[in-house]
């Protein structure tokens, strides 16, 4: 069973931020999607990757291809 708590979501964001930073990639808008927690139903938080410029998108694509090969 997965932990869907706000704390688990925050920890996931920090792990993702660190993993991206290890490849020299920074997504300034990376964070937990706060409206996810406004539901009446059990929340399953979403991680907002946000917007990035073309150079960041290309770097992310290259890192995923390099590590996926």
PyMOL commands that set and color helices and strands:
alter all, ss='L'
color gray80, all
select helices_A, chain A and resi 6-21+34-38+54-68
alter helices_A, ss='H'
color red, helices_A
select strands_A, chain A and resi 31-32+47-48
alter strands_A, ss='S'
color yellow, strands_A
deselect
rebuild
show_as cartoon
